[in-house]
Amino acid sequence: MANPRELELSEDAMRSLVDEATRRIFEHLASLPTQPANGAPEPRALEALARSVIEPLPEHGEDANELLDRLFELVPKSFNTAGPGYLAYIPGGGLFHAAVADLIADAVNRYVGVWAAAPALSQIETTVGRWLADMIGFPKAAHGLLTTGGSMANLVALVTARRNLLPDDFLSARIYASDQVHHSVTKAAVLAGFPRSACVAIPTDADFAMRLPALAAAIDADRREGRTPFCVVASAGTTNTGAIDPLDSIADVAARERLWMHVDAAYGGFFLLTDDGKRRMRGIERADSVTLDPHKAMFLPYGNGALVVRDRETLRRAHSVAAEYLPDMQGDPELVDPCEVSPELSRDFRGLRLWLPLKMHGASVFRAALKEKLSLARLAADGVRRLAHVTMVAEPQLSVLAFRLDLPGLDNAANDARTKDWLAKINGRQRVMLTPTTLRGRFVIRICVLSFRTHEDRIAMALEDIEATHREVVGSS
Amino acid sequence: MANPRELELSEDAMRSLVDEATRRIFEHLASLPTQPANGAPEPRALEALARSVIEPLPEHGEDANELLDRLFELVPKSFNTAGPGYLAYIPGGGLFHAAVADLIADAVNRYVGVWAAAPALSQIETTVGRWLADMIGFPKAAHGLLTTGGSMANLVALVTARRNLLPDDFLSARIYASDQVHHSVTKAAVLAGFPRSACVAIPTDADFAMRLPALAAAIDADRREGRTPFCVVASAGTTNTGAIDPLDSIADVAARERLWMHVDAAYGGFFLLTDDGKRRMRGIERADSVTLDPHKAMFLPYGNGALVVRDRETLRRAHSVAAEYLPDMQGDPELVDPCEVSPELSRDFRGLRLWLPLKMHGASVFRAALKEKLSLARLAADGVRRLAHVTMVAEPQLSVLAFRLDLPGLDNAANDARTKDWLAKINGRQRVMLTPTTLRGRFVIRICVLSFRTHEDRIAMALEDIEATHREVVGSS
């Protein structure tokens, strides 16, 4: 008969497990710059490897070191999301401090869902949320709710807006967002109970920012037809091109039309730490709620999003439910019960992941890192712009740029194919990983500079590879 | 000007941070048995301590060791949720292996939201989910989605049920659950867009299990009045008393009435690993979806819930949304893209927390631990039952029991007050922490045995304290 006391590892066993894990982690991290930028360039070629982990629930245990060996064989067979060459999608981070924060939070396993259960620890989360609110410029009544990512933050935002502004029957409600909005907003709307038709896509201008007259016209048309305009979602840094909607003007419309204004700043929001970002996102402080992703531009490991609301009471009205077995809630504006303002009850102590790195370095280091990303994106754009037959589809507003080939004498389809070929050749060199998107029907290549590990040397490598492959692709035309 | 390269710690700095953290963790864990069972017995007395962490976003960094010292001063000033004496609410776990899993997952920071981005790692999550599905007895088409906890799992369940069974206009839909259901189900319903009146509370029997005739009557009444019965939520281990609804009979009703059957087995589900649990939860394998909380009876740190569905396609229909910037989805029944079957996109690699401990020990050790909890609860009940003037309000069906004082000559209010006094005296001894609830208007004391650190010696201490304080309270009557 198995011994249940095995689950409590001895101090020696714990120490050995940590040592064996960190040894492999350090080796792995040291090799990141020389690992391929994409460890899974042809994912289906890894199908057998993936299937090798399919097995029934094991009845008996295995040696920990062998398990770690196996795991660290699997890890590099994936997009090198933590490496300096990851300029794809929106890069994640992976600050080691945050990993240690999770180690501590998990091992001590205190409960932060209710203030009374861990007053000081739950206050750390409220404080971290406050930092985010201050960064946005929100008033004292604001609250920063930590989620697992931007999708959950957008979902909580729409649910909160709905529960504060709409009656039980909200079938006629309309939500406006640009045609560049992240799909998690549309997804959030249907999960929150809205019909798919509730989301109205507003066309964008040459910079991929929401066209205000189109927004006003859509609202007018809906009012005329008896529908209920209720929410506008602005983007502060779209995934496709990093475009920032005209936040201040959208705030005017929202005020005039009494709409909830949500800003999806999952990617762009932390650039508010820089003067440039603050200037470009003017008006964000007038929103009712803002999504931020610390696992993007705060460089944390995946698993940290945030919804910051202007007025904590809107979260409370949406989420507070009483139960006879719960401890007393505080009802104090500063001593917040996280479960009262969130869809979650028991959950990880995820605030520590933000607290430890920010306390260890201070905002100054993060600000410097974000300024570096802005200037690296401009550097990349300068390099790309010099190339023949290249159209800069999106200049960097923050740290994303997008471009494509437009060779004379070729139609759009042929140029799309040539651009696709170019991208494959760039990525084939495995020093950087770039990803494509489709903009107004055209295939484009994106660069997003956001990893804390990406510095000037890697952008130089990116430009070398971009230029060399450009010669191959354009030369062969 | 701050140096952005500071964010990449040197190997020495990483090693030192881990060493300093683990030294404090090991010391802390070793002291758990002798720490007070409740480090925050009067939460508001800790208000000054909590307020001491309120500060503006720091511009500059602080010494890491001083920060760790500060943190480890704060940690014990909370419910000792990780200690052996925590018999309150539903205890969490805190397996150290899971903490190491998070350390690894965070540090390597690969992306598991999309299969193609990390085929083998995302497959680990699918495999872990498969283990949960097998435990329930679900067919091959089932899928286990990992969430952050039971509240999110219940929310995803209701959204999935709604999007599979109901039209855009679902205002007339009705959801049935017992009057003992966890409040997260009602909360999930309103977050998912249902009016508060959509949730119908079905009365329970002497064992706090759903009364079937009352369920049938409620459905009939709703149909007669033109409402739309659509979902029944059964509990497999209520929070109040660990009661298990008659799952097999509820499955009959659900089949006959074409309702979605969801089982909230957040607390009880893992007892399916034991013969006793399997017998008591017969019929759970007929559900459409089941909530499980690995951070409860799998002893993981807070942050792991799961929603297991009978048919993965129901999750996909509810959650799949296309986007031009995402990699290709697999559309293969075994190679699952987590983001297609979940509200989340970027998020932590939380499957590793389950995989590592289960692979290191095998199910046998967890089964043995769960059997131990069942027998410890019976042991506690035997001790309590012997005491004079004690009413066993709920015998342990799994590992929860509830009791109160019923002294002759005292009315209910006086007995409630005396029971409350008794609880305060038990907890005052600080070797165990018990929590109360209200059952049919009466104040009762609960014991929930679920920590992997609770063994027979601690139940003996609990009974000593319960008996000694019983003499004080009853003797003074």
Interface residues (C-beta under 8 A of the other chain):
Chain A: M1 A2 N3 P4 R5 E6 L7 E8 L9 E11 M14 R15 L17 V18 A21 T22 R24 I25 F26 H28 L29 A30 A40 P43 L46 E47 L49 A50 R51 S52 V53 I54 E55 P56 L57 P58 E59 H60 G61 E62 A64 L67 L68 L71 L74 V75 K77 S78 F79 T81 A82 Y89 G92 G93 G94 L95 F96 H97 A98 A99 V100 D102 L103 I104 A105 D106 A107 V108 N109 R110 Y111 V112 G113 W115 A116 A117 A118 P119 A120 L121 S122 Q123 I124 T126 T127 R130 W131 D134 M135 T148 G149 G150 S151 M152 L155 V159 R162 R163 D168 D169 F170 L171 H182 H183 S184 T186 K187 A188 V190 L191 A192 G193 F194 P195 T239 N240 D293 H295 F299 P301 Y302 G303 G305 A318 H319 V321 A322 A323 E324 Y325 L326 P327 E334 L335 P343 E344 L345 S346 R347 D348 F349 R350 L352 R353 L356 P357 L358 K359 M360 H361 G362 A363 S364 V365 F366 R367 A368 A369 K371 E372 T435 P436 T437 T438 R446 F452 R453 H455
Chain B: M1 A2 N3 P4 R5 E6 L7 E8 L9 E11 M14 R15 L17 V18 A21 T22 R24 I25 F26 H28 L29 A30 A40 P43 L46 E47 L49 A50 R51 S52 V53 I54 E55 P56 L57 P58 E59 H60 G61 E62 A64 L67 L68 L71 L74 V75 K77 S78 F79 T81 A82 Y89 G92 G93 G94 L95 F96 H97 A98 A99 V100 D102 L103 I104 A105 D106 A107 V108 N109 R110 Y111 V112 G113 W115 A116 A117 A118 P119 A120 L121 S122 Q123 I124 T126 T127 R130 W131 D134 M135 T148 G149 G150 S151 M152 L155 V159 R162 R163 D168 D169 F170 L171 H182 H183 S184 T186 K187 A188 V190 L191 A192 G193 F194 P195 T239 N240 D293 H295 F299 P301 Y302 G303 G305 A318 H319 V321 A322 A323 E324 Y325 L326 P327 E334 L335 P343 E344 L345 S346 R347 D348 F349 R350 L352 R353 L356 P357 L358 K359 M360 H361 G362 A363 S364 V365 F366 R367 A368 A369 K371 E372 T435 P436 T437 T438 R446 F452 R453 H455
